[in-house]
Structures are given as structure tokens and as C-alpha cells.
Amino acid sequence: MYVWIWRHLPGGLPGKMIGSLVLFLGACALLLFVVFPRIQGKLPWNDVTIDRGTHSSSTPTPGP
């Protein structure tokens, strides 16, 4: 797949380097601004619960 993309990018080596950088940054922007916000509610680390029950004021001492 990467060889196919490299062969189809226009220009010589500098053009291909710039084109591949633009493609990489576009893929990152697509993930950050479109994909991740849509799947944010389905990710497991968003289910955080803080227990506000009784808490002892003394800190436990570490074992020997």
C-alpha cells in the first residue's frame, strides 16, 4: 500500500516527501477531529466512578 501511494505522489523526491507529510498530517487531523470525538463515549476509560462514601481520616501505614 505504501509503495502504491509513493508511486502515485507527484514530483521528484522533494515533492513525494512533502506529499507524504501532507497525507500523514491529514490522516492525523481526521483521527483527532472526526474519528476520536465520535467514538469517545465507547472507550472504556471514560467510565470512571469516584466513591464518595465514608473515608477514614487516618492514612494506612505500609507493611514491614
N, C-alpha and C positions, 0 to 999 in steps of 0.2 A: 504494500500500500504506500509506504513512504517513497519507494523508488518511483512509483507511478506519479505521485504528487511532484517529486523532484523533477521528473522528466517533463511534466506539463507546465511548470512555472516558467514564465518568460524571462528573457535576458540571460546574460552570462552568469558567472559565479556571484558577482555582487547583487544582481537582480534576484537570483534564486535565494540568496541569504536574506535579503530584505523581504521577499515574498514569503519565505518560510517563517520569518519573525512575525509578519503581519497575520499569517494564518494561526500561529501559536497564540498570539495576543487576542485574536478574535475568538478562538476556542475558549480561552480563559475567561474573557468577558461574558461570553454566552453562558458558561457554567455559573459564574458569580452572580449575574444579574437576572437570569431566567430560570435555569435548572434548579440551583440550590434553594432559592426562595420558594419554589413550588413544592419541593419535597421536604422542606424544613419540619413540617408537622409530623412527618412519618419517621423521622430519625429517632433512634432510641434514647439518645442522651438529652432530649428535651423533656423527658418525663421525670422531673426532679421533684421530690417531696421533702419538705422540711418538717420535722416533727417538733411541734411547739408544746409538747407535753411537759410533765414535771421533770425538772432537771436538778440534780444535786449540786449544791454550790461548791462542794469540795472537789478538787481535782484528784483523780486516781493516781496513786503512786505506782511507778513502774516496779515490776518484779525484780527479784535478785539477779 
